[in-house]
Amino acid sequence: MALDELQKPNIGKPEFASGRSTRERKVWAIVTTVAFAIFWFAGLFVAAGLFGQQSMSWTTAVLAAVGLAVGLYARRKVDAD
């Protein structure tokens, strides 16, 4: 496969050009990113606690669950039309 076949121009109109990118969607996108970062960070501590590398605390499990719930909710808000 040649490099020219991989480098195709963008097809279609970007969301900001069609007026779909609003301030609300940008805020929800930031909330999504932060919530999923909290979920993965706390999830690593939960996994370490399950495998015995670190003491297990209930707060990390709650933080991981809250991060996942908020992240999924915010992602739905970003994708809503």
C-alpha positions as CSV (number, residue, x, y, z in Angstrom):
1,M,0.0,0.0,0.0
2,A,1.5,3.3,-1.1
3,L,1.8,6.2,1.2
4,D,-0.4,8.3,-1.1
5,E,-3.3,5.9,-0.5
6,L,-3.0,6.4,3.2
7,Q,-2.9,10.2,3.1
8,K,-6.4,10.9,1.9
9,P,-7.9,14.4,2.4
10,N,-10.5,14.8,5.1
11,I,-14.0,14.2,3.6
12,G,-17.0,16.0,5.0
13,K,-17.6,19.1,7.1
14,P,-16.1,19.3,10.6
15,E,-18.4,19.7,13.6
16,F,-17.2,23.2,14.4
17,A,-18.0,24.4,10.9
18,S,-21.5,23.1,11.0
19,G,-22.2,24.8,14.4
20,R,-22.4,21.6,16.4
21,S,-19.5,22.4,18.7
22,T,-20.9,24.4,21.5
23,R,-19.5,25.5,24.8
24,E,-21.7,23.0,26.6
25,R,-20.3,20.1,24.6
26,K,-16.7,21.3,25.2
27,V,-17.3,21.4,29.0
28,W,-18.9,17.9,28.9
29,A,-15.9,16.7,26.9
30,I,-13.5,18.0,29.6
31,V,-15.7,16.4,32.3
32,T,-15.5,13.1,30.4
33,T,-11.8,13.2,30.2
34,V,-11.3,14.0,33.9
35,A,-13.8,11.4,35.1
36,F,-12.3,8.6,33.0
37,A,-8.8,9.6,34.2
38,I,-10.0,9.4,37.8
39,F,-11.6,6.0,37.0
40,W,-8.4,4.5,35.6
41,F,-6.2,6.0,38.3
42,A,-8.4,4.6,41.1
43,G,-8.9,1.4,39.2
44,L,-5.2,0.8,39.3
45,F,-5.2,1.1,43.0
46,V,-8.1,-1.3,43.3
47,A,-6.3,-3.8,41.1
48,A,-3.2,-3.4,43.2
49,G,-5.2,-4.0,46.4
50,L,-6.8,-7.1,44.9
51,F,-3.4,-8.6,44.0
52,G,-1.9,-7.7,47.4
53,Q,0.5,-5.1,46.3
54,Q,-1.1,-2.4,48.4
55,S,-3.6,-2.2,51.2
56,M,-7.2,-2.1,50.0
57,S,-9.4,0.8,50.9
58,W,-13.1,1.2,50.2
59,T,-12.6,4.8,49.1
60,T,-10.7,3.8,46.0
61,A,-13.4,1.4,44.9
62,V,-16.0,4.1,45.4
63,L,-13.9,6.7,43.6
64,A,-13.5,4.3,40.6
65,A,-17.2,3.6,40.5
66,V,-18.0,7.3,40.6
67,G,-15.4,8.1,38.0
68,L,-16.9,5.5,35.7
69,A,-20.5,6.6,36.2
70,V,-19.7,10.3,35.7
71,G,-17.5,9.5,32.7
72,L,-20.3,7.4,31.0
73,Y,-22.9,10.1,31.7
74,A,-20.7,12.9,30.4
75,R,-19.9,10.9,27.3
76,R,-23.6,10.5,26.6
77,K,-24.0,14.2,27.0
78,V,-21.2,14.8,24.5
79,D,-22.8,12.5,21.9
80,A,-26.3,13.8,22.4
81,D,-27.6,15.7,19.4
